[in-house]
Amino acid sequence: MSNSLRLRFVTDSCLLVVKKNGKMVVLYTPFRVLTIVPVEGLTIHTQVYVDAVFHHQQYKLCFLINGKLYPYNYFQINVSF
């Protein structure tokens, strides 16, 4: 694959996720995530809703939750379908 090729896997209202079995699913906002690290304003192991998804230069991907942006790697997405 060429390094110049850019794949879009996200818009502000949806996120493309690859499940453990290799199948892809599209999650549309709002979708639920689980906090896996304690972050400002959110308790660990709390389920919260992602209102929007954004690209970020430093974190690559951020979730808008309760009006604040958080890096995606602070959360776990559980896809059960």
Distance bins in CASP14 RR format, pairs under 12 A and 6 or more apart:
PFRMAT RR
TARGET T0000
AUTHOR 0000-0000-0000
RMODE 2
METHOD distances of the structure
MODEL  1
1 7 0 0 0 0 1 0 0 0 0 0 0
6 55 0 0 0 0 0 1 0 0 0 0 0
7 16 0 0 0 0 1 0 0 0 0 0 0
7 18 0 0 0 0 0 1 0 0 0 0 0
7 24 0 0 0 0 0 1 0 0 0 0 0
8 14 0 0 0 0 0 1 0 0 0 0 0
8 15 0 0 0 0 0 1 0 0 0 0 0
8 16 0 0 0 0 1 0 0 0 0 0 0
8 53 0 0 0 0 0 1 0 0 0 0 0
8 55 0 0 0 0 1 0 0 0 0 0 0
8 61 0 0 0 0 0 1 0 0 0 0 0
9 15 1 0 0 1 0 0 0 0 0 0 0
9 16 1 0 1 0 0 0 0 0 0 0 0
9 17 0 0 0 0 1 0 0 0 0 0 0
9 18 0 0 0 0 1 0 0 0 0 0 0
9 24 0 0 0 0 1 0 0 0 0 0 0
9 25 0 0 0 0 0 1 0 0 0 0 0
9 26 0 0 0 0 1 0 0 0 0 0 0
9 27 0 0 0 0 0 1 0 0 0 0 0
9 53 0 0 0 0 1 0 0 0 0 0 0
9 55 0 0 0 0 0 1 0 0 0 0 0
9 60 0 0 0 0 0 1 0 0 0 0 0
9 61 0 0 0 0 1 0 0 0 0 0 0
9 72 0 0 0 0 0 1 0 0 0 0 0
10 16 1 0 0 1 0 0 0 0 0 0 0
10 17 0 0 0 0 1 0 0 0 0 0 0
10 26 0 0 0 0 0 1 0 0 0 0 0
10 27 0 0 0 0 1 0 0 0 0 0 0
10 28 0 0 0 0 0 1 0 0 0 0 0
10 29 0 0 0 0 0 1 0 0 0 0 0
10 50 0 0 0 0 0 1 0 0 0 0 0
10 52 0 0 0 0 0 1 0 0 0 0 0
10 53 1 0 1 0 0 0 0 0 0 0 0
10 54 0 0 0 0 1 0 0 0 0 0 0
10 55 1 0 0 1 0 0 0 0 0 0 0
10 56 0 0 0 0 0 1 0 0 0 0 0
10 60 0 0 0 0 1 0 0 0 0 0 0
10 61 1 0 0 1 0 0 0 0 0 0 0
10 62 0 0 0 0 0 1 0 0 0 0 0
10 63 0 0 0 0 0 1 0 0 0 0 0
10 72 0 0 0 0 1 0 0 0 0 0 0
11 26 0 0 0 0 1 0 0 0 0 0 0
11 27 0 0 0 0 0 1 0 0 0 0 0
11 28 0 0 0 0 1 0 0 0 0 0 0
11 29 0 0 0 0 1 0 0 0 0 0 0
11 52 0 0 0 0 1 0 0 0 0 0 0
11 53 1 0 0 1 0 0 0 0 0 0 0
11 54 0 0 0 0 1 0 0 0 0 0 0
11 55 0 0 0 0 1 0 0 0 0 0 0
11 61 0 0 0 0 0 1 0 0 0 0 0
12 28 0 0 0 0 0 1 0 0 0 0 0
12 29 1 0 0 1 0 0 0 0 0 0 0
12 30 0 0 0 0 0 1 0 0 0 0 0
12 50 0 0 0 0 0 1 0 0 0 0 0
12 51 0 0 0 0 1 0 0 0 0 0 0
12 52 1 0 1 0 0 0 0 0 0 0 0
12 53 1 0 0 1 0 0 0 0 0 0 0
12 54 1 0 0 1 0 0 0 0 0 0 0
12 55 0 0 0 0 1 0 0 0 0 0 0
12 61 0 0 0 0 0 1 0 0 0 0 0
12 62 0 0 0 0 0 1 0 0 0 0 0
12 63 0 0 0 0 0 1 0 0 0 0 0
12 64 0 0 0 0 1 0 0 0 0 0 0
12 69 0 0 0 0 0 1 0 0 0 0 0
13 26 0 0 0 0 0 1 0 0 0 0 0
13 27 0 0 0 0 1 0 0 0 0 0 0
13 28 1 0 0 1 0 0 0 0 0 0 0
13 29 1 0 1 0 0 0 0 0 0 0 0
13 30 0 0 0 0 1 0 0 0 0 0 0
13 31 0 0 0 0 0 1 0 0 0 0 0
13 50 0 0 0 0 0 1 0 0 0 0 0
13 51 0 0 0 0 1 0 0 0 0 0 0
13 52 1 0 0 1 0 0 0 0 0 0 0
13 53 1 0 0 1 0 0 0 0 0 0 0
13 54 0 0 0 0 0 1 0 0 0 0 0
13 64 0 0 0 0 0 1 0 0 0 0 0
14 24 0 0 0 0 0 1 0 0 0 0 0
14 25 0 0 0 0 0 1 0 0 0 0 0
14 26 1 0 1 0 0 0 0 0 0 0 0
14 27 1 0 0 1 0 0 0 0 0 0 0
14 28 1 0 1 0 0 0 0 0 0 0 0
14 29 1 0 0 1 0 0 0 0 0 0 0
14 30 0 0 0 0 0 1 0 0 0 0 0
14 31 0 0 0 0 1 0 0 0 0 0 0
14 50 0 0 0 0 0 1 0 0 0 0 0
14 52 0 0 0 0 1 0 0 0 0 0 0
14 53 1 0 0 1 0 0 0 0 0 0 0
15 24 0 0 0 0 0 1 0 0 0 0 0
15 25 0 0 0 0 1 0 0 0 0 0 0
15 26 1 0 0 1 0 0 0 0 0 0 0
15 27 1 0 1 0 0 0 0 0 0 0 0
15 28 0 0 0 0 1 0 0 0 0 0 0
15 29 0 0 0 0 1 0 0 0 0 0 0
15 30 0 0 0 0 0 1 0 0 0 0 0
15 31 1 0 0 1 0 0 0 0 0 0 0
15 33 0 0 0 0 0 1 0 0 0 0 0
15 50 0 0 0 0 1 0 0 0 0 0 0
15 52 0 0 0 0 0 1 0 0 0 0 0
15 53 1 0 1 0 0 0 0 0 0 0 0
15 54 0 0 0 0 0 1 0 0 0 0 0
15 55 0 0 0 0 0 1 0 0 0 0 0
15 61 0 0 0 0 1 0 0 0 0 0 0
15 62 0 0 0 0 0 1 0 0 0 0 0
15 63 0 0 0 0 1 0 0 0 0 0 0
15 64 0 0 0 0 0 1 0 0 0 0 0
15 72 0 0 0 0 1 0 0 0 0 0 0
15 75 0 0 0 0 0 1 0 0 0 0 0
15 77 0 0 0 0 1 0 0 0 0 0 0
15 79 0 0 0 0 0 1 0 0 0 0 0
16 23 0 0 0 0 0 1 0 0 0 0 0
16 24 1 0 1 0 0 0 0 0 0 0 0
16 25 1 0 0 1 0 0 0 0 0 0 0
16 26 1 0 1 0 0 0 0 0 0 0 0
16 27 0 0 0 0 1 0 0 0 0 0 0
16 28 0 0 0 0 0 1 0 0 0 0 0
16 53 0 0 0 0 0 1 0 0 0 0 0
16 61 0 0 0 0 0 1 0 0 0 0 0
16 77 0 0 0 0 0 1 0 0 0 0 0
16 79 0 0 0 0 0 1 0 0 0 0 0
17 23 0 0 0 0 1 0 0 0 0 0 0
17 24 1 0 0 1 0 0 0 0 0 0 0
17 25 1 0 1 0 0 0 0 0 0 0 0
17 26 1 0 0 1 0 0 0 0 0 0 0
17 27 1 0 1 0 0 0 0 0 0 0 0
17 28 0 0 0 0 0 1 0 0 0 0 0
17 31 0 0 0 0 1 0 0 0 0 0 0
17 33 0 0 0 0 0 1 0 0 0 0 0
17 50 0 0 0 0 0 1 0 0 0 0 0
17 53 0 0 0 0 0 1 0 0 0 0 0
17 61 0 0 0 0 0 1 0 0 0 0 0
17 72 0 0 0 0 0 1 0 0 0 0 0
17 76 0 0 0 0 0 1 0 0 0 0 0
17 77 1 0 0 1 0 0 0 0 0 0 0
17 78 0 0 0 0 0 1 0 0 0 0 0
17 79 1 0 1 0 0 0 0 0 0 0 0
17 80 0 0 0 0 0 1 0 0 0 0 0
17 81 0 0 0 0 0 1 0 0 0 0 0
18 24 1 0 1 0 0 0 0 0 0 0 0
18 25 0 0 0 0 1 0 0 0 0 0 0
18 26 0 0 0 0 0 1 0 0 0 0 0
18 27 0 0 0 0 0 1 0 0 0 0 0
18 77 0 0 0 0 0 1 0 0 0 0 0
18 79 0 0 0 0 1 0 0 0 0 0 0
19 25 1 0 0 1 0 0 0 0 0 0 0
19 26 0 0 0 0 0 1 0 0 0 0 0
19 27 0 0 0 0 0 1 0 0 0 0 0
19 77 0 0 0 0 1 0 0 0 0 0 0
19 78 0 0 0 0 0 1 0 0 0 0 0
19 79 1 0 1 0 0 0 0 0 0 0 0
19 80 0 0 0 0 1 0 0 0 0 0 0
19 81 0 0 0 0 1 0 0 0 0 0 0
20 77 0 0 0 0 0 1 0 0 0 0 0
20 78 0 0 0 0 0 1 0 0 0 0 0
20 79 0 0 0 0 1 0 0 0 0 0 0
20 80 0 0 0 0 0 1 0 0 0 0 0
21 79 0 0 0 0 0 1 0 0 0 0 0
21 81 0 0 0 0 0 1 0 0 0 0 0
22 79 0 0 0 0 0 1 0 0 0 0 0
23 79 0 0 0 0 1 0 0 0 0 0 0
23 81 0 0 0 0 1 0 0 0 0 0 0
24 79 0 0 0 0 0 1 0 0 0 0 0
25 31 0 0 0 0 0 1 0 0 0 0 0
25 77 0 0 0 0 1 0 0 0 0 0 0
25 78 0 0 0 0 0 1 0 0 0 0 0
25 79 1 0 1 0 0 0 0 0 0 0 0
25 80 0 0 0 0 0 1 0 0 0 0 0
25 81 1 0 0 1 0 0 0 0 0 0 0
26 53 0 0 0 0 0 1 0 0 0 0 0
26 79 0 0 0 0 0 1 0 0 0 0 0
26 81 0 0 0 0 0 1 0 0 0 0 0
27 33 0 0 0 0 1 0 0 0 0 0 0
27 49 0 0 0 0 0 1 0 0 0 0 0
27 50 0 0 0 0 1 0 0 0 0 0 0
27 53 0 0 0 0 1 0 0 0 0 0 0
27 63 0 0 0 0 0 1 0 0 0 0 0
27 72 0 0 0 0 0 1 0 0 0 0 0
27 77 1 0 0 1 0 0 0 0 0 0 0
27 78 0 0 0 0 0 1 0 0 0 0 0
27 79 1 0 0 1 0 0 0 0 0 0 0
27 80 0 0 0 0 0 1 0 0 0 0 0
27 81 0 0 0 0 0 1 0 0 0 0 0
28 49 0 0 0 0 0 1 0 0 0 0 0
28 50 0 0 0 0 0 1 0 0 0 0 0
28 51 0 0 0 0 0 1 0 0 0 0 0
28 52 0 0 0 0 0 1 0 0 0 0 0
28 53 0 0 0 0 0 1 0 0 0 0 0
29 49 0 0 0 0 1 0 0 0 0 0 0
29 50 1 0 1 0 0 0 0 0 0 0 0
29 51 1 0 1 0 0 0 0 0 0 0 0
29 52 1 0 1 0 0 0 0 0 0 0 0
29 53 1 0 0 1 0 0 0 0 0 0 0
29 54 0 0 0 0 0 1 0 0 0 0 0
29 63 0 0 0 0 1 0 0 0 0 0 0
29 64 0 0 0 0 1 0 0 0 0 0 0
29 65 0 0 0 0 0 1 0 0 0 0 0
30 47 0 0 0 0 0 1 0 0 0 0 0
30 48 0 0 0 0 1 0 0 0 0 0 0
30 49 1 0 1 0 0 0 0 0 0 0 0
30 50 1 0 0 1 0 0 0 0 0 0 0
30 51 1 0 1 0 0 0 0 0 0 0 0
30 52 0 0 0 0 1 0 0 0 0 0 0
30 53 0 0 0 0 0 1 0 0 0 0 0
30 63 0 0 0 0 0 1 0 0 0 0 0
30 64 0 0 0 0 1 0 0 0 0 0 0
30 65 0 0 0 0 1 0 0 0 0 0 0
30 66 0 0 0 0 0 1 0 0 0 0 0
31 47 0 0 0 0 0 1 0 0 0 0 0
31 48 0 0 0 0 0 1 0 0 0 0 0
31 49 1 0 0 1 0 0 0 0 0 0 0
31 50 1 0 1 0 0 0 0 0 0 0 0
31 51 0 0 0 0 1 0 0 0 0 0 0
31 52 0 0 0 0 0 1 0 0 0 0 0
31 53 0 0 0 0 1 0 0 0 0 0 0
31 63 0 0 0 0 1 0 0 0 0 0 0
31 64 0 0 0 0 0 1 0 0 0 0 0
31 65 0 0 0 0 0 1 0 0 0 0 0
31 75 0 0 0 0 0 1 0 0 0 0 0
31 77 1 0 0 1 0 0 0 0 0 0 0
31 78 0 0 0 0 1 0 0 0 0 0 0
31 79 0 0 0 0 1 0 0 0 0 0 0
31 80 0 0 0 0 0 1 0 0 0 0 0
31 81 0 0 0 0 0 1 0 0 0 0 0
32 46 0 0 0 0 0 1 0 0 0 0 0
32 47 1 0 1 0 0 0 0 0 0 0 0
32 48 1 0 0 1 0 0 0 0 0 0 0
32 49 1 0 1 0 0 0 0 0 0 0 0
32 50 1 0 0 1 0 0 0 0 0 0 0
32 51 0 0 0 0 0 1 0 0 0 0 0
32 63 0 0 0 0 0 1 0 0 0 0 0
32 65 0 0 0 0 0 1 0 0 0 0 0
32 75 0 0 0 0 1 0 0 0 0 0 0
32 76 0 0 0 0 0 1 0 0 0 0 0
32 77 0 0 0 0 1 0 0 0 0 0 0
32 78 1 0 0 1 0 0 0 0 0 0 0
32 79 0 0 0 0 0 1 0 0 0 0 0
32 80 0 0 0 0 0 1 0 0 0 0 0
33 39 0 0 0 0 0 1 0 0 0 0 0
33 42 0 0 0 0 0 1 0 0 0 0 0
33 45 0 0 0 0 0 1 0 0 0 0 0
33 46 0 0 0 0 1 0 0 0 0 0 0
33 47 1 0 0 1 0 0 0 0 0 0 0
33 48 1 0 0 1 0 0 0 0 0 0 0
33 49 1 0 0 1 0 0 0 0 0 0 0
33 50 1 0 1 0 0 0 0 0 0 0 0
33 51 0 0 0 0 0 1 0 0 0 0 0
33 53 0 0 0 0 0 1 0 0 0 0 0
33 61 0 0 0 0 0 1 0 0 0 0 0
33 63 1 0 0 1 0 0 0 0 0 0 0
33 64 0 0 0 0 0 1 0 0 0 0 0
33 65 1 0 0 1 0 0 0 0 0 0 0
33 70 0 0 0 0 1 0 0 0 0 0 0
33 71 0 0 0 0 0 1 0 0 0 0 0
33 72 0 0 0 0 1 0 0 0 0 0 0
33 73 0 0 0 0 0 1 0 0 0 0 0
33 74 0 0 0 0 1 0 0 0 0 0 0
33 75 1 1 0 0 0 0 0 0 0 0 0
33 76 1 0 0 1 0 0 0 0 0 0 0
33 77 1 0 1 0 0 0 0 0 0 0 0
33 78 1 0 0 1 0 0 0 0 0 0 0
33 79 0 0 0 0 0 1 0 0 0 0 0
34 42 0 0 0 0 0 1 0 0 0 0 0
34 43 0 0 0 0 0 1 0 0 0 0 0
34 44 0 0 0 0 1 0 0 0 0 0 0
34 45 1 0 0 1 0 0 0 0 0 0 0
34 46 1 0 0 1 0 0 0 0 0 0 0
34 47 1 0 1 0 0 0 0 0 0 0 0
34 48 0 0 0 0 1 0 0 0 0 0 0
34 49 0 0 0 0 0 1 0 0 0 0 0
34 50 0 0 0 0 0 1 0 0 0 0 0
34 63 0 0 0 0 0 1 0 0 0 0 0
34 65 0 0 0 0 0 1 0 0 0 0 0
34 74 0 0 0 0 1 0 0 0 0 0 0
34 75 1 0 0 1 0 0 0 0 0 0 0
34 76 1 0 1 0 0 0 0 0 0 0 0
34 77 1 0 0 1 0 0 0 0 0 0 0
34 78 1 0 0 1 0 0 0 0 0 0 0
34 79 0 0 0 0 0 1 0 0 0 0 0
35 41 0 0 0 0 1 0 0 0 0 0 0
35 42 1 0 1 0 0 0 0 0 0 0 0
35 43 1 0 0 1 0 0 0 0 0 0 0
35 44 1 0 1 0 0 0 0 0 0 0 0
35 45 1 0 0 1 0 0 0 0 0 0 0
35 46 1 0 1 0 0 0 0 0 0 0 0
35 47 1 0 0 1 0 0 0 0 0 0 0
35 48 1 0 0 1 0 0 0 0 0 0 0
35 49 0 0 0 0 0 1 0 0 0 0 0
35 50 0 0 0 0 0 1 0 0 0 0 0
35 63 0 0 0 0 0 1 0 0 0 0 0
35 65 0 0 0 0 1 0 0 0 0 0 0
35 66 0 0 0 0 0 1 0 0 0 0 0
35 70 0 0 0 0 1 0 0 0 0 0 0
35 71 0 0 0 0 0 1 0 0 0 0 0
35 72 0 0 0 0 0 1 0 0 0 0 0
35 73 0 0 0 0 0 1 0 0 0 0 0
35 74 1 0 0 1 0 0 0 0 0 0 0
35 75 1 0 1 0 0 0 0 0 0 0 0
35 76 0 0 0 0 1 0 0 0 0 0 0
35 77 0 0 0 0 0 1 0 0 0 0 0
36 42 0 0 0 0 0 1 0 0 0 0 0
36 43 0 0 0 0 0 1 0 0 0 0 0
36 44 1 0 0 1 0 0 0 0 0 0 0
36 45 1 0 0 1 0 0 0 0 0 0 0
36 46 0 0 0 0 0 1 0 0 0 0 0
36 47 0 0 0 0 0 1 0 0 0 0 0
36 48 0 0 0 0 0 1 0 0 0 0 0
36 70 0 0 0 0 0 1 0 0 0 0 0
36 71 0 0 0 0 0 1 0 0 0 0 0
36 72 0 0 0 0 0 1 0 0 0 0 0
36 73 0 0 0 0 1 0 0 0 0 0 0
36 74 1 0 0 1 0 0 0 0 0 0 0
36 75 1 0 0 1 0 0 0 0 0 0 0
36 76 1 0 1 0 0 0 0 0 0 0 0
36 77 0 0 0 0 0 1 0 0 0 0 0
36 78 0 0 0 0 0 1 0 0 0 0 0
37 43 0 0 0 0 0 1 0 0 0 0 0
37 44 1 0 0 1 0 0 0 0 0 0 0
37 45 0 0 0 0 0 1 0 0 0 0 0
37 46 0 0 0 0 0 1 0 0 0 0 0
37 70 0 0 0 0 1 0 0 0 0 0 0
37 71 0 0 0 0 1 0 0 0 0 0 0
37 72 0 0 0 0 0 1 0 0 0 0 0
37 73 0 0 0 0 1 0 0 0 0 0 0
37 74 1 0 1 0 0 0 0 0 0 0 0
37 75 0 0 0 0 1 0 0 0 0 0 0
37 76 0 0 0 0 1 0 0 0 0 0 0
38 44 1 0 1 0 0 0 0 0 0 0 0
38 45 0 0 0 0 1 0 0 0 0 0 0
38 46 0 0 0 0 1 0 0 0 0 0 0
38 70 0 0 0 0 0 1 0 0 0 0 0
38 74 0 0 0 0 1 0 0 0 0 0 0
39 46 0 0 0 0 0 1 0 0 0 0 0
39 48 0 0 0 0 0 1 0 0 0 0 0
39 62 0 0 0 0 0 1 0 0 0 0 0
39 63 0 0 0 0 0 1 0 0 0 0 0
39 65 0 0 0 0 1 0 0 0 0 0 0
39 66 0 0 0 0 0 1 0 0 0 0 0
39 68 0 0 0 0 1 0 0 0 0 0 0
39 69 0 0 0 0 0 1 0 0 0 0 0
39 70 1 0 1 0 0 0 0 0 0 0 0
39 71 0 0 0 0 1 0 0 0 0 0 0
39 72 0 0 0 0 0 1 0 0 0 0 0
39 73 0 0 0 0 0 1 0 0 0 0 0
39 74 1 0 1 0 0 0 0 0 0 0 0
39 75 0 0 0 0 1 0 0 0 0 0 0
40 65 0 0 0 0 0 1 0 0 0 0 0
40 66 0 0 0 0 0 1 0 0 0 0 0
40 68 1 0 0 1 0 0 0 0 0 0 0
40 69 0 0 0 0 0 1 0 0 0 0 0
40 70 0 0 0 0 1 0 0 0 0 0 0
40 71 0 0 0 0 0 1 0 0 0 0 0
40 74 0 0 0 0 0 1 0 0 0 0 0
41 48 0 0 0 0 1 0 0 0 0 0 0
41 65 0 0 0 0 1 0 0 0 0 0 0
41 66 0 0 0 0 1 0 0 0 0 0 0
41 67 0 0 0 0 0 1 0 0 0 0 0
41 68 1 0 0 1 0 0 0 0 0 0 0
41 70 0 0 0 0 1 0 0 0 0 0 0
41 74 0 0 0 0 0 1 0 0 0 0 0
42 48 1 0 0 1 0 0 0 0 0 0 0
42 49 0 0 0 0 0 1 0 0 0 0 0
42 50 0 0 0 0 0 1 0 0 0 0 0
42 63 0 0 0 0 0 1 0 0 0 0 0
42 65 1 0 0 1 0 0 0 0 0 0 0
42 66 0 0 0 0 1 0 0 0 0 0 0
42 67 0 0 0 0 0 1 0 0 0 0 0
42 68 0 0 0 0 1 0 0 0 0 0 0
42 70 1 0 0 1 0 0 0 0 0 0 0
42 74 1 0 0 1 0 0 0 0 0 0 0
42 75 0 0 0 0 1 0 0 0 0 0 0
43 74 0 0 0 0 0 1 0 0 0 0 0
44 74 0 0 0 0 1 0 0 0 0 0 0
44 75 0 0 0 0 0 1 0 0 0 0 0
44 76 0 0 0 0 0 1 0 0 0 0 0
45 75 0 0 0 0 0 1 0 0 0 0 0
45 76 0 0 0 0 1 0 0 0 0 0 0
46 65 0 0 0 0 0 1 0 0 0 0 0
46 66 0 0 0 0 0 1 0 0 0 0 0
46 74 0 0 0 0 0 1 0 0 0 0 0
46 75 0 0 0 0 1 0 0 0 0 0 0
46 76 0 0 0 0 0 1 0 0 0 0 0
47 65 0 0 0 0 0 1 0 0 0 0 0
47 75 0 0 0 0 1 0 0 0 0 0 0
47 76 0 0 0 0 1 0 0 0 0 0 0
47 77 0 0 0 0 0 1 0 0 0 0 0
47 78 0 0 0 0 1 0 0 0 0 0 0
48 63 0 0 0 0 1 0 0 0 0 0 0
48 64 0 0 0 0 0 1 0 0 0 0 0
48 65 1 0 1 0 0 0 0 0 0 0 0
48 66 1 0 0 1 0 0 0 0 0 0 0
48 67 0 0 0 0 0 1 0 0 0 0 0
48 68 0 0 0 0 0 1 0 0 0 0 0
48 70 0 0 0 0 1 0 0 0 0 0 0
48 74 0 0 0 0 0 1 0 0 0 0 0
48 75 1 0 0 1 0 0 0 0 0 0 0
48 76 0 0 0 0 0 1 0 0 0 0 0
48 77 0 0 0 0 0 1 0 0 0 0 0
49 63 0 0 0 0 1 0 0 0 0 0 0
49 64 0 0 0 0 1 0 0 0 0 0 0
49 65 1 0 0 1 0 0 0 0 0 0 0
49 66 0 0 0 0 1 0 0 0 0 0 0
49 67 0 0 0 0 0 1 0 0 0 0 0
49 75 0 0 0 0 0 1 0 0 0 0 0
49 77 0 0 0 0 0 1 0 0 0 0 0
50 61 0 0 0 0 0 1 0 0 0 0 0
50 62 0 0 0 0 1 0 0 0 0 0 0
50 63 1 0 1 0 0 0 0 0 0 0 0
50 64 1 0 0 1 0 0 0 0 0 0 0
50 65 1 0 1 0 0 0 0 0 0 0 0
50 66 0 0 0 0 0 1 0 0 0 0 0
50 67 0 0 0 0 0 1 0 0 0 0 0
50 68 0 0 0 0 0 1 0 0 0 0 0
50 69 0 0 0 0 0 1 0 0 0 0 0
50 70 0 0 0 0 1 0 0 0 0 0 0
50 72 0 0 0 0 1 0 0 0 0 0 0
50 74 0 0 0 0 0 1 0 0 0 0 0
50 75 1 0 0 1 0 0 0 0 0 0 0
50 76 0 0 0 0 0 1 0 0 0 0 0
50 77 0 0 0 0 1 0 0 0 0 0 0
51 62 0 0 0 0 0 1 0 0 0 0 0
51 63 0 0 0 0 1 0 0 0 0 0 0
51 64 1 0 1 0 0 0 0 0 0 0 0
51 65 1 0 0 1 0 0 0 0 0 0 0
51 66 1 0 0 1 0 0 0 0 0 0 0
51 67 1 0 0 1 0 0 0 0 0 0 0
51 68 0 0 0 0 1 0 0 0 0 0 0
51 69 0 0 0 0 0 1 0 0 0 0 0
51 70 0 0 0 0 0 1 0 0 0 0 0
52 61 0 0 0 0 0 1 0 0 0 0 0
52 62 0 0 0 0 1 0 0 0 0 0 0
52 63 1 0 0 1 0 0 0 0 0 0 0
52 64 1 0 1 0 0 0 0 0 0 0 0
52 65 0 0 0 0 1 0 0 0 0 0 0
52 66 0 0 0 0 0 1 0 0 0 0 0
52 67 0 0 0 0 1 0 0 0 0 0 0
52 68 0 0 0 0 0 1 0 0 0 0 0
52 69 0 0 0 0 1 0 0 0 0 0 0
52 70 0 0 0 0 0 1 0 0 0 0 0
53 59 0 0 0 0 0 1 0 0 0 0 0
53 60 0 0 0 0 0 1 0 0 0 0 0
53 61 1 0 0 1 0 0 0 0 0 0 0
53 62 1 0 0 1 0 0 0 0 0 0 0
53 63 1 0 0 1 0 0 0 0 0 0 0
53 64 1 0 0 1 0 0 0 0 0 0 0
53 65 0 0 0 0 0 1 0 0 0 0 0
53 69 0 0 0 0 0 1 0 0 0 0 0
53 70 0 0 0 0 0 1 0 0 0 0 0
53 71 0 0 0 0 0 1 0 0 0 0 0
53 72 0 0 0 0 1 0 0 0 0 0 0
53 75 0 0 0 0 0 1 0 0 0 0 0
53 77 0 0 0 0 0 1 0 0 0 0 0
54 60 0 0 0 0 0 1 0 0 0 0 0
54 61 1 0 0 1 0 0 0 0 0 0 0
54 62 1 0 1 0 0 0 0 0 0 0 0
54 63 1 0 0 1 0 0 0 0 0 0 0
54 64 1 0 0 1 0 0 0 0 0 0 0
54 65 0 0 0 0 0 1 0 0 0 0 0
54 67 0 0 0 0 0 1 0 0 0 0 0
54 68 0 0 0 0 0 1 0 0 0 0 0
54 69 1 0 0 1 0 0 0 0 0 0 0
54 70 0 0 0 0 0 1 0 0 0 0 0
54 71 0 0 0 0 0 1 0 0 0 0 0
54 72 0 0 0 0 1 0 0 0 0 0 0
55 61 1 0 0 1 0 0 0 0 0 0 0
55 62 1 0 0 1 0 0 0 0 0 0 0
55 63 0 0 0 0 0 1 0 0 0 0 0
55 69 0 0 0 0 0 1 0 0 0 0 0
55 71 0 0 0 0 0 1 0 0 0 0 0
55 72 0 0 0 0 0 1 0 0 0 0 0
56 62 1 0 1 0 0 0 0 0 0 0 0
56 63 0 0 0 0 0 1 0 0 0 0 0
56 64 0 0 0 0 0 1 0 0 0 0 0
56 69 1 0 0 1 0 0 0 0 0 0 0
56 70 0 0 0 0 0 1 0 0 0 0 0
56 71 1 0 0 1 0 0 0 0 0 0 0
56 72 0 0 0 0 1 0 0 0 0 0 0
56 73 0 0 0 0 0 1 0 0 0 0 0
57 71 0 0 0 0 0 1 0 0 0 0 0
58 69 0 0 0 0 0 1 0 0 0 0 0
58 71 0 0 0 0 1 0 0 0 0 0 0
58 72 0 0 0 0 0 1 0 0 0 0 0
58 73 0 0 0 0 0 1 0 0 0 0 0
59 69 0 0 0 0 1 0 0 0 0 0 0
59 70 0 0 0 0 1 0 0 0 0 0 0
59 71 1 1 0 0 0 0 0 0 0 0 0
59 72 1 0 0 1 0 0 0 0 0 0 0
59 73 1 0 0 1 0 0 0 0 0 0 0
59 74 0 0 0 0 1 0 0 0 0 0 0
59 75 0 0 0 0 0 1 0 0 0 0 0
60 71 0 0 0 0 1 0 0 0 0 0 0
60 72 1 0 0 1 0 0 0 0 0 0 0
60 73 0 0 0 0 1 0 0 0 0 0 0
61 69 0 0 0 0 0 1 0 0 0 0 0
61 70 0 0 0 0 0 1 0 0 0 0 0
61 71 1 0 0 1 0 0 0 0 0 0 0
61 72 1 0 1 0 0 0 0 0 0 0 0
61 73 0 0 0 0 1 0 0 0 0 0 0
61 74 0 0 0 0 0 1 0 0 0 0 0
61 75 0 0 0 0 0 1 0 0 0 0 0
61 77 0 0 0 0 0 1 0 0 0 0 0
62 68 0 0 0 0 1 0 0 0 0 0 0
62 69 1 0 1 0 0 0 0 0 0 0 0
62 70 1 0 0 1 0 0 0 0 0 0 0
62 71 1 0 1 0 0 0 0 0 0 0 0
62 72 1 0 0 1 0 0 0 0 0 0 0
62 73 0 0 0 0 0 1 0 0 0 0 0
62 74 0 0 0 0 1 0 0 0 0 0 0
62 75 0 0 0 0 0 1 0 0 0 0 0
63 69 1 0 0 1 0 0 0 0 0 0 0
63 70 1 0 1 0 0 0 0 0 0 0 0
63 71 1 0 0 1 0 0 0 0 0 0 0
63 72 1 0 1 0 0 0 0 0 0 0 0
63 73 0 0 0 0 0 1 0 0 0 0 0
63 74 0 0 0 0 1 0 0 0 0 0 0
63 75 1 0 0 1 0 0 0 0 0 0 0
63 76 0 0 0 0 0 1 0 0 0 0 0
63 77 0 0 0 0 1 0 0 0 0 0 0
64 70 0 0 0 0 1 0 0 0 0 0 0
64 71 0 0 0 0 0 1 0 0 0 0 0
64 72 0 0 0 0 0 1 0 0 0 0 0
64 75 0 0 0 0 0 1 0 0 0 0 0
65 71 0 0 0 0 0 1 0 0 0 0 0
65 72 0 0 0 0 0 1 0 0 0 0 0
65 74 0 0 0 0 1 0 0 0 0 0 0
65 75 0 0 0 0 1 0 0 0 0 0 0
68 74 0 0 0 0 0 1 0 0 0 0 0
END
